[in-house]
Amino acid sequence: MRVLLIGSNGYLGRFVADRLLADPAVQLTALGRGDDADVRFDLATGSPGALTRFLDAVHPGVVVNCAGTTRGGARELTRHNTVAVATVCEALRRSGCGARLVQVGCSAEYGPSQPGSSTAEDAVPRPGGPYGVSKLAATELVLGSGLDAVVLRVFSPAGPGTPAGSPLGRLAEAMRRAMQSGDGELRLGGLGAQRDFIDVRDVARAVHAASLSAAQGVINIGSGRAVRLRDAAATLARVAGYGGALHELDAPPGALRPTIGHPRGEVLGHRADALGHHRADTLGHHRPDPLAHRGDRTDGEHPAPVAYPYPDGCGSWQQADVRTARDRLGWRPRIALEESLADIWMEAACRI
């Protein structure tokens, strides 16, 4: 089976490439903007006609699109997440290869959901920011293209290669710095959001399964279980062997409290050399880091912490209904969050 993989150098794309290369029946060609791609092509600026000629020459049976961006303003997000997919769909319509399209979408397309609920594929999408809107537009283009196509809506990916700027990546980096400096207390803020974390290697397995299947439409890829970020922080501390106290500054009753240590420690995101004073939200404006406690000390005291929403436009809760993936792809998640966090920690601990 000839597979054309678009975006093989991205966070998800690297693991999808590894999974496909492990299948001796797959002949893989990588297309992307980087020098490591077999063929260099920018979907955001390239013409459908040029891509059509390439498809007719290579004649893949499956096209997997992992390309896209999570950062930037509305214009950049639209170019790389929506216009790029429009180029792929148009090229496939013009081509005589008849390839199946596997599009990697995301849970931000759904937007906020009711706490305690599981989001199924028939939920009405209400994305809460430009990123989710750009990905939802791409999904609608794929579903309306008339192609043999499936969209995998991936929930919150975790595991090796997790970007350092992601919530879990920032947690691991702050813990590494605390351990390196001998801080006995790690102060965290904004950990109330609950997300459905899914290991990137399980995502790669789902993409492989979707490539071989006849399933069409939208299919959720997640663990089926929402986890509070504060609970992920506690697990990360355990796998890292961090013996200090985890103190959540804006914790509700019953959340993590200091148990050992002393009133020293790094406030996550407080030091500019660690995480920067600000980060851009999805609208391109600046707001405090959602994991950070902000402000300088006043009269020896920290000002009251402010909880900011998880910066994906999905509110406080997301949990996938993954029955469709089980029934139509024969796929189930295999890797527990603790293993994903252990891999995140191993990479953070090796960072100089």
Salt bridges, closest charged atoms under 4 A:
ASP23 OD2 - HIS208 NE2 2.88
ASP35 OD1 - ARG40 NH1 2.85
GLU90 OE1 - ARG93 NH2 2.64
GLU90 OE2 - ARG94 NE 2.93
GLU109 OE1 - ARG153 NE 2.73
ASP148 OD1 - ARG100 NH1 2.69
GLU173 OE2 - ARG176 NH2 2.79
GLU173 OE2 - ARG177 NE 3.01
GLU173 OE1 - ARG351 NH1 2.86
ASP183 OD1 - ARG264 NH2 3.05
GLU185 OE1 - ARG187 NE 3.03
ASP199 OD1 - ARG201 NE 2.70
ASP202 OD1 - ARG205 NH1 2.75
GLU248 OE1 - ARG230 NE 2.69
GLU266 OE1 - ARG271 NH2 2.87
ASP273 OD1 - ARG271 NE 3.78
ASP281 OD2 - ARG287 NH1 3.95
ASP289 OD2 - ARG170 NE 3.21
ASP312 OD1 - ARG195 NH2 2.93
ASP321 OD2 - ARG323 NH2 2.63
ASP327 OD1 - ARG326 NE 2.98
GLU338 OE1 - ARG238 NH2 3.41
ASP343 OD2 - ARG201 NH2 2.64
